[in-house]
Amino acid sequence: MNVIVFHGTKGSPDINWFPWIKEKVQETGLKIDIPVLPTPEGHNLKNWLVVANTLDINEDTILIGHSCGATFLLHLLEKKRIKEAIFVSCFTEEINIPEYDKLNASFIKDSDWDWNTIKRNSGKITIYHGSDDPYVPIDQAKDLHEQIGGGLEVIEGGGHLNSENGYTKFPELWNHLKHKLNRETHA
């Protein structure tokens, strides 16, 4: 089993809770990748897919995406089957912040998402969203949950679940992952 985390717009593997979760997963002995995705220069779906195609994504993979990284998961799941999908602060349509809507335009579909395929390919599904996210309205998390099911965990006062809102650690996510990862390494 392996874990892959995709950061969001203007992000990197070195911010938010990403270094912390990487350390936690590595302590279990499992492999975790947090690739550098082109942003804001070269920030588009095509370029991100080039990076994803270099990664080992298979039926034993847990994919975690934050913000645009979570939206990116939806594109991957239309084509690849995995063990588990974890969406953090995900959006599926514009967020009404012009700078970000312009950067994220290629990630938003003009046509309908293939929700049945996404759901089928996702394995277990969990959605995390801050109750007071200043970027992505909570209605987007609720709509995603309606489309693909799984668990919806609303974190009171979590904001965008990033370092700006105190999320240099993400204990809710780690508690979700640790038992599964420990079972895998001791099997």
Accessible surface in RSA format (square Angstrom, percent):
REM  Atomic radii and reference values for relative SASA: ProtOr
REM  Chains: A
REM  Algorithm: Lee & Richards
REM  Probe-radius: 1.40
REM  Slices: 20
REM RES _ NUM      All-atoms   Total-Side   Main-Chain    Non-polar    All polar
REM                ABS   REL    ABS   REL    ABS   REL    ABS   REL    ABS   REL
RES MET A   1    39.52  20.5   1.43   0.9  38.09  90.7   3.70   3.1  35.82  47.5
RES ASN A   2    11.29   7.8  11.14  10.8   0.15   0.4   9.02  21.7   2.27   2.2
RES VAL A   3     0.13   0.1   0.00   0.0   0.13   0.3   0.00   0.0   0.13   0.4
RES ILE A   4     0.00   0.0   0.00   0.0   0.00   0.0   0.00   0.0   0.00   0.0
RES VAL A   5     0.00   0.0   0.00   0.0   0.00   0.0   0.00   0.0   0.00   0.0
RES PHE A   6     0.00   0.0   0.00   0.0   0.00   0.0   0.00   0.0   0.00   0.0
RES HIS A   7     0.09   0.0   0.09   0.1   0.00   0.0   0.00   0.0   0.09   0.1
RES GLY A   8     5.05   6.2   0.00   N/A   5.05   6.2   3.39   9.3   1.67   3.7
RES THR A   9    20.76  14.8   4.27   4.3  16.49  39.3   3.93   5.3  16.83  25.4
RES LYS A  10    89.75  43.8  62.57  38.4  27.18  64.7  39.23  35.3  50.52  53.8
RES GLY A  11    14.35  17.7   0.00   N/A  14.35  17.7   4.94  13.6   9.40  21.1
RES SER A  12    32.00  27.0  31.84  42.5   0.16   0.4  27.60  58.8   4.40   6.2
RES PRO A  13    20.22  14.7  16.77  15.3   3.46  12.6  16.77  13.8   3.46  21.5
RES ASP A  14   116.47  81.6  96.43  96.0  20.03  47.4  27.85  65.5  88.62  88.4
RES ILE A  15    72.54  41.3  67.01  49.9   5.53  13.3  72.54  52.2   0.00   0.0
RES ASN A  16    18.46  12.7  10.36  10.0   8.10  19.5   0.00   0.0  18.46  17.8
RES TRP A  17     0.00   0.0   0.00   0.0   0.00   0.0   0.00   0.0   0.00   0.0
RES PHE A  18     0.28   0.1   0.28   0.2   0.00   0.0   0.28   0.2   0.00   0.0
RES PRO A  19    60.80  44.3  51.63  47.1   9.17  33.3  55.75  46.0   5.04  31.3
RES TRP A  20    45.73  18.4  40.07  19.4   5.67  13.3  36.80  19.6   8.93  14.5
RES ILE A  21     0.00   0.0   0.00   0.0   0.00   0.0   0.00   0.0   0.00   0.0
RES LYS A  22    79.51  38.8  79.51  48.8   0.00   0.0  26.20  23.6  53.30  56.8
RES GLU A  23   103.50  59.4 101.76  77.0   1.74   4.1  27.51  53.2  75.99  62.0
RES LYS A  24    54.96  26.8  54.93  33.7   0.03   0.1   7.14   6.4  47.82  50.9
RES VAL A  25     0.00   0.0   0.00   0.0   0.00   0.0   0.00   0.0   0.00   0.0
RES GLN A  26    94.40  52.8  79.48  58.1  14.92  35.5  25.82  55.0  68.58  52.0
RES GLU A  27   119.16  68.4  79.35  60.0  39.81  94.8  47.73  92.3  71.43  58.3
RES THR A  28    19.50  13.9   5.02   5.1  14.48  34.5  11.64  15.6   7.86  11.9
RES GLY A  29    66.43  81.9   0.00   N/A  66.43  81.9  33.67  92.4  32.76  73.4
RES LEU A  30    25.00  13.9  18.77  13.4   6.23  15.7  20.28  14.2   4.72  12.7
RES LYS A  31   118.54  57.8 108.02  66.3  10.53  25.1  83.31  75.0  35.23  37.5
RES ILE A  32    10.17   5.8   0.00   0.0  10.17  24.5   0.02   0.0  10.15  27.6
RES ASP A  33    34.11  23.9  31.52  31.4   2.59   6.1   5.04  11.9  29.07  29.0
RES ILE A  34    16.18   9.2   1.20   0.9  14.98  36.1   1.41   1.0  14.78  40.1
RES PRO A  35    18.60  13.6   7.45   6.8  11.15  40.5  18.60  15.4   0.00   0.0
RES VAL A  36   108.95  71.7  95.09  86.1  13.87  33.4  95.09  82.6  13.87  37.6
RES LEU A  37     3.00   1.7   0.00   0.0   3.00   7.5   0.00   0.0   3.00   8.1
RES PRO A  38    39.65  28.9  28.50  26.0  11.15  40.5  39.26  32.4   0.39   2.4
RES THR A  39    25.44  18.1   0.83   0.8  24.61  58.6   0.83   1.1  24.61  37.2
RES PRO A  40    65.03  47.4  57.07  52.0   7.97  29.0  57.10  47.1   7.93  49.3
RES GLU A  41   150.05  86.1 142.38 107.7   7.67  18.3  66.33 128.3  83.71  68.3
RES GLY A  42    35.55  43.8   0.00   N/A  35.55  43.8  23.00  63.1  12.55  28.1
RES HIS A  43    14.98   8.2   0.32   0.2  14.66  37.5   0.32   0.3  14.66  17.1
RES ASN A  44    49.62  34.2  49.62  47.9   0.00   0.0  17.87  43.0  31.75  30.7
RES LEU A  45    31.09  17.3  31.09  22.2   0.00   0.0  31.09  21.8   0.00   0.0
RES LYS A  46   158.00  77.1 152.23  93.4   5.78  13.8  97.92  88.1  60.08  64.0
RES ASN A  47    49.64  34.2  47.80  46.2   1.85   4.4   5.88  14.1  43.77  42.3
RES TRP A  48     0.00   0.0   0.00   0.0   0.00   0.0   0.00   0.0   0.00   0.0
RES LEU A  49    51.78  28.8  51.78  37.0   0.00   0.0  51.78  36.4   0.00   0.0
RES VAL A  50    91.20  60.0  88.52  80.1   2.68   6.4  89.98  78.2   1.22   3.3
RES VAL A  51    31.90  21.0  30.10  27.3   1.80   4.3  31.90  27.7   0.00   0.0
RES ALA A  52     0.37   0.3   0.00   0.0   0.37   0.8   0.00   0.0   0.37   1.0
RES ASN A  53   107.67  74.2  77.09  74.5  30.57  73.6  26.20  63.1  81.46  78.7
RES THR A  54   110.33  78.5  71.80  72.8  38.53  91.8  70.24  94.3  40.09  60.6
RES LEU A  55    33.03  18.4  17.10  12.2  15.93  40.0  20.00  14.0  13.03  35.1
RES ASP A  56    84.49  59.2  74.24  73.9  10.25  24.2  27.70  65.2  56.79  56.6
RES ILE A  57    17.09   9.7   0.00   0.0  17.09  41.2   0.00   0.0  17.09  46.4
RES ASN A  58    56.38  38.9  50.14  48.5   6.24  15.0  36.50  87.8  19.88  19.2
RES GLU A  59   111.69  64.1 102.56  77.6   9.12  21.7  34.23  66.2  77.45  63.2
RES ASP A  60    77.01  53.9  76.64  76.3   0.36   0.9   7.98  18.8  69.03  68.8
RES THR A  61     0.00   0.0   0.00   0.0   0.00   0.0   0.00   0.0   0.00   0.0
RES ILE A  62     0.00   0.0   0.00   0.0   0.00   0.0   0.00   0.0   0.00   0.0
RES LEU A  63     0.05   0.0   0.05   0.0   0.00   0.0   0.05   0.0   0.00   0.0
RES ILE A  64     0.00   0.0   0.00   0.0   0.00   0.0   0.00   0.0   0.00   0.0
RES GLY A  65     0.00   0.0   0.00   N/A   0.00   0.0   0.00   0.0   0.00   0.0
RES HIS A  66     6.61   3.6   6.61   4.6   0.00   0.0   4.82   5.0   1.78   2.1
RES SER A  67    12.70  10.7  12.70  16.9   0.00   0.0   2.65   5.6  10.04  14.1
RES CYS A  68     0.00   0.0   0.00   0.0   0.00   0.0   0.00   0.0   0.00   0.0
RES GLY A  69     0.00   0.0   0.00   N/A   0.00   0.0   0.00   0.0   0.00   0.0
RES ALA A  70     0.00   0.0   0.00   0.0   0.00   0.0   0.00   0.0   0.00   0.0
RES THR A  71     0.00   0.0   0.00   0.0   0.00   0.0   0.00   0.0   0.00   0.0
RES PHE A  72     0.00   0.0   0.00   0.0   0.00   0.0   0.00   0.0   0.00   0.0
RES LEU A  73     0.00   0.0   0.00   0.0   0.00   0.0   0.00   0.0   0.00   0.0
RES LEU A  74     0.00   0.0   0.00   0.0   0.00   0.0   0.00   0.0   0.00   0.0
RES HIS A  75    15.55   8.5  13.03   9.1   2.52   6.5   7.25   7.5   8.30   9.7
RES LEU A  76     5.35   3.0   3.80   2.7   1.55   3.9   5.35   3.8   0.00   0.0
RES LEU A  77     0.01   0.0   0.01   0.0   0.00   0.0   0.01   0.0   0.00   0.0
RES GLU A  78    31.57  18.1  15.85  12.0  15.72  37.4   8.09  15.6  23.48  19.2
RES LYS A  79   164.21  80.1 128.83  79.0  35.37  84.2  94.94  85.5  69.27  73.8
RES LYS A  80    63.98  31.2  60.02  36.8   3.97   9.4  25.49  22.9  38.49  41.0
RES ARG A  81   105.07  44.1  96.22  49.1   8.85  21.1  26.90  36.8  78.18  47.4
RES ILE A  82     5.64   3.2   0.00   0.0   5.64  13.6   0.00   0.0   5.64  15.3
RES LYS A  83    77.66  37.9  66.50  40.8  11.16  26.6  32.76  29.5  44.90  47.8
RES GLU A  84     1.54   0.9   1.54   1.2   0.00   0.0   0.44   0.8   1.10   0.9
RES ALA A  85     0.00   0.0   0.00   0.0   0.00   0.0   0.00   0.0   0.00   0.0
RES ILE A  86     0.00   0.0   0.00   0.0   0.00   0.0   0.00   0.0   0.00   0.0
RES PHE A  87     0.00   0.0   0.00   0.0   0.00   0.0   0.00   0.0   0.00   0.0
RES VAL A  88     0.00   0.0   0.00   0.0   0.00   0.0   0.00   0.0   0.00   0.0
RES SER A  89     0.00   0.0   0.00   0.0   0.00   0.0   0.00   0.0   0.00   0.0
RES CYS A  90     0.97   0.7   0.27   0.3   0.70   1.6   0.16   0.4   0.80   0.9
RES PHE A  91     3.39   1.7   3.35   2.1   0.04   0.1   3.39   2.1   0.00   0.0
RES THR A  92    18.71  13.3  12.33  12.5   6.38  15.2   2.88   3.9  15.83  23.9
RES GLU A  93    94.68  54.4  94.68  71.6   0.00   0.0  23.09  44.7  71.58  58.4
RES GLU A  94   101.66  58.4  92.73  70.2   8.93  21.3  25.03  48.4  76.63  62.6
RES ILE A  95    13.37   7.6   6.20   4.6   7.18  17.3   6.38   4.6   6.99  19.0
RES ASN A  96   125.72  86.7  99.83  96.5  25.89  62.3  31.30  75.3  94.43  91.3
RES ILE A  97    48.07  27.4  47.51  35.4   0.56   1.4  48.07  34.6   0.00   0.0
RES PRO A  98   111.87  81.5 102.15  93.1   9.71  35.3 107.94  89.1   3.92  24.4
RES GLU A  99    91.23  52.4  78.77  59.6  12.46  29.7  44.70  86.5  46.52  38.0
RES TYR A 100    49.77  23.2  49.77  28.3   0.00   0.0  22.56  17.0  27.21  33.5
RES ASP A 101    18.10  12.7  14.58  14.5   3.51   8.3   9.43  22.2   8.66   8.6
RES LYS A 102   174.76  85.3 154.90  95.0  19.86  47.3 106.29  95.7  68.47  72.9
RES LEU A 103    37.94  21.1  32.72  23.4   5.22  13.1  35.79  25.1   2.15   5.8
RES ASN A 104     3.43   2.4   3.43   3.3   0.00   0.0   1.78   4.3   1.65   1.6
RES ALA A 105    60.28  55.4  46.84  72.3  13.44  30.6  51.05  71.9   9.23  24.5
RES SER A 106    53.30  45.0  30.18  40.3  23.12  53.3  42.28  90.0  11.02  15.4
RES PHE A 107     0.00   0.0   0.00   0.0   0.00   0.0   0.00   0.0   0.00   0.0
RES ILE A 108    32.66  18.6  23.60  17.6   9.07  21.9  23.68  17.1   8.98  24.4
RES LYS A 109    64.50  31.5  42.75  26.2  21.74  51.8  25.26  22.7  39.23  41.8
RES ASP A 110   160.78 112.6 116.58 116.0  44.19 104.5  41.01  96.5 119.77 119.4
RES SER A 111    80.32  67.9  66.81  89.2  13.51  31.1  52.75 112.3  27.57  38.6
RES ASP A 112   132.02  92.5 112.57 112.0  19.44  46.0  31.89  75.1 100.13  99.9
RES TRP A 113    20.89   8.4  13.45   6.5   7.44  17.5  10.04   5.4  10.86  17.6
RES ASP A 114    68.18  47.8  60.87  60.6   7.31  17.3  25.25  59.4  42.94  42.8
RES TRP A 115    47.33  19.0  43.98  21.3   3.35   7.9  32.60  17.4  14.72  23.9
RES ASN A 116   116.25  80.2 110.48 106.8   5.76  13.9  20.42  49.1  95.83  92.6
RES THR A 117    20.03  14.2  20.03  20.3   0.00   0.0   9.66  13.0  10.36  15.7
RES ILE A 118     0.00   0.0   0.00   0.0   0.00   0.0   0.00   0.0   0.00   0.0
RES LYS A 119   106.64  52.0 100.77  61.8   5.88  14.0  52.35  47.1  54.29  57.8
RES ARG A 120   133.91  56.2 115.36  58.8  18.55  44.2  59.52  81.3  74.39  45.1
RES ASN A 121    12.96   8.9  12.96  12.5   0.00   0.0   0.00   0.0  12.96  12.5
RES SER A 122     0.00   0.0   0.00   0.0   0.00   0.0   0.00   0.0   0.00   0.0
RES GLY A 123    44.25  54.6   0.00   N/A  44.25  54.6  28.79  79.0  15.47  34.6
RES LYS A 124   110.26  53.8  97.88  60.1  12.38  29.5  60.56  54.5  49.70  52.9
RES ILE A 125    11.05   6.3   5.81   4.3   5.24  12.6   5.81   4.2   5.24  14.2
RES THR A 126     6.12   4.4   6.12   6.2   0.00   0.0   4.10   5.5   2.02   3.1
RES ILE A 127     0.07   0.0   0.07   0.0   0.00   0.0   0.07   0.0   0.00   0.0
RES TYR A 128     7.00   3.3   7.00   4.0   0.00   0.0   1.80   1.4   5.20   6.4
RES HIS A 129     0.01   0.0   0.01   0.0   0.00   0.0   0.00   0.0   0.01   0.0
RES GLY A 130     0.00   0.0   0.00   N/A   0.00   0.0   0.00   0.0   0.00   0.0
RES SER A 131    38.64  32.7  16.68  22.3  21.96  50.6  11.92  25.4  26.72  37.4
RES ASP A 132    81.85  57.3  62.17  61.9  19.68  46.5  42.45  99.9  39.40  39.3
RES ASP A 133    18.00  12.6   0.26   0.3  17.74  42.0   0.26   0.6  17.74  17.7
RES PRO A 134    76.65  55.9  41.41  37.7  35.25 128.1  53.39  44.1  23.26 144.6
RES TYR A 135    58.21  27.2  54.62  31.1   3.60   9.4  32.40  24.4  25.81  31.8
RES VAL A 136     0.58   0.4   0.58   0.5   0.00   0.0   0.58   0.5   0.00   0.0
RES PRO A 137    61.74  45.0  52.41  47.8   9.34  33.9  61.24  50.6   0.50   3.1
RES ILE A 138    42.91  24.4  38.34  28.6   4.56  11.0  38.34  27.6   4.56  12.4
RES ASP A 139    87.57  61.3  87.19  86.8   0.38   0.9  22.83  53.7  64.74  64.6
RES GLN A 140     8.74   4.9   7.82   5.7   0.92   2.2   5.73  12.2   3.01   2.3
RES ALA A 141     0.12   0.1   0.12   0.2   0.00   0.0   0.12   0.2   0.00   0.0
RES LYS A 142    96.44  47.0  94.78  58.2   1.66   3.9  50.35  45.3  46.09  49.1
RES ASP A 143    67.16  47.0  65.91  65.6   1.25   2.9  20.10  47.3  47.06  46.9
RES LEU A 144     1.30   0.7   0.35   0.2   0.96   2.4   1.12   0.8   0.19   0.5
RES HIS A 145    57.72  31.5  55.73  38.7   1.99   5.1  39.21  40.4  18.51  21.5
RES GLU A 146   142.54  81.8 107.04  81.0  35.49  84.5  39.88  77.1 102.65  83.8
RES GLN A 147    82.75  46.3  68.41  50.0  14.34  34.2   5.61  11.9  77.14  58.5
RES ILE A 148     0.58   0.3   0.00   0.0   0.58   1.4   0.00   0.0   0.58   1.6
RES GLY A 149    20.24  25.0   0.00   N/A  20.24  25.0  19.23  52.8   1.01   2.3
RES GLY A 150    45.56  56.2   0.00   N/A  45.56  56.2  20.26  55.6  25.29  56.6
RES GLY A 151    30.06  37.1   0.00   N/A  30.06  37.1  26.10  71.6   3.96   8.9
RES LEU A 152    48.63  27.1  22.81  16.3  25.83  64.9  22.81  16.0  25.83  69.5
RES GLU A 153    85.95  49.3  84.54  64.0   1.41   3.4  13.02  25.2  72.92  59.5
RES VAL A 154    57.96  38.1  31.55  28.6  26.41  63.6  31.55  27.4  26.41  71.6
RES ILE A 155    19.72  11.2  16.35  12.2   3.37   8.1  19.72  14.2   0.00   0.0
RES GLU A 156   144.08  82.7 120.97  91.5  23.11  55.0  64.88 125.5  79.19  64.7
RES GLY A 157    52.53  64.8   0.00   N/A  52.53  64.8  26.64  73.1  25.90  58.0
RES GLY A 158     1.00   1.2   0.00   N/A   1.00   1.2   1.00   2.7   0.00   0.0
RES GLY A 159     0.64   0.8   0.00   N/A   0.64   0.8   0.64   1.8   0.00   0.0
RES HIS A 160    11.07   6.1  11.07   7.7   0.00   0.0   5.42   5.6   5.66   6.6
RES LEU A 161     0.00   0.0   0.00   0.0   0.00   0.0   0.00   0.0   0.00   0.0
RES ASN A 162    16.57  11.4  16.57  16.0   0.00   0.0   0.82   2.0  15.76  15.2
RES SER A 163    51.32  43.4  36.83  49.1  14.50  33.4  14.86  31.6  36.46  51.1
RES GLU A 164   113.22  65.0  74.35  56.2  38.87  92.6  50.14  97.0  63.08  51.5
RES ASN A 165    52.00  35.9  29.21  28.2  22.79  54.9   9.59  23.1  42.40  41.0
RES GLY A 166    60.32  74.4   0.00   N/A  60.32  74.4  34.74  95.3  25.58  57.3
RES TYR A 167    25.57  11.9  25.26  14.4   0.31   0.8  17.16  12.9   8.41  10.4
RES THR A 168    77.61  55.2  73.45  74.5   4.16   9.9  50.69  68.1  26.92  40.7
RES LYS A 169   121.02  59.0 117.50  72.1   3.52   8.4  60.76  54.7  60.26  64.2
RES PHE A 170     0.00   0.0   0.00   0.0   0.00   0.0   0.00   0.0   0.00   0.0
RES PRO A 171    67.54  49.2  66.68  60.8   0.86   3.1  67.54  55.8   0.00   0.0
RES GLU A 172    63.06  36.2  55.54  42.0   7.52  17.9  36.28  70.2  26.78  21.9
RES LEU A 173     0.00   0.0   0.00   0.0   0.00   0.0   0.00   0.0   0.00   0.0
RES TRP A 174    28.05  11.3  28.05  13.6   0.00   0.0  20.82  11.1   7.22  11.7
RES ASN A 175    78.42  54.1  71.90  69.5   6.53  15.7  23.37  56.2  55.05  53.2
RES HIS A 176    43.87  24.0  23.77  16.5  20.10  51.4  17.00  17.5  26.87  31.3
RES LEU A 177     0.00   0.0   0.00   0.0   0.00   0.0   0.00   0.0   0.00   0.0
RES LYS A 178    61.25  29.9  61.25  37.6   0.00   0.0  18.88  17.0  42.37  45.1
RES HIS A 179   111.25  60.8 109.18  75.9   2.06   5.3  72.39  74.6  38.85  45.2
RES LYS A 180    29.69  14.5  27.11  16.6   2.59   6.2  23.81  21.4   5.89   6.3
RES LEU A 181     0.00   0.0   0.00   0.0   0.00   0.0   0.00   0.0   0.00   0.0
RES ASN A 182    59.03  40.7  58.31  56.3   0.72   1.7  17.66  42.5  41.37  40.0
RES ARG A 183   156.53  65.7 146.67  74.8   9.86  23.5  78.35 107.1  78.18  47.4
RES GLU A 184    71.69  41.2  57.40  43.4  14.28  34.0   4.86   9.4  66.83  54.6
RES THR A 185    50.29  35.8  15.34  15.6  34.95  83.3  21.04  28.3  29.25  44.2
RES HIS A 186   150.78  82.4 115.71  80.4  35.08  89.7  87.11  89.8  63.67  74.1
RES ALA A 187   120.42 110.7  46.80  72.2  73.61 167.5  82.94 116.8  37.47  99.3
END  Absolute sums over single chains surface
CHAIN  1 A     8534.3       6736.3       1798.0       4185.4       4348.8
END  Absolute sums over all chains
TOTAL          8534.3       6736.3       1798.0       4185.4       4348.8
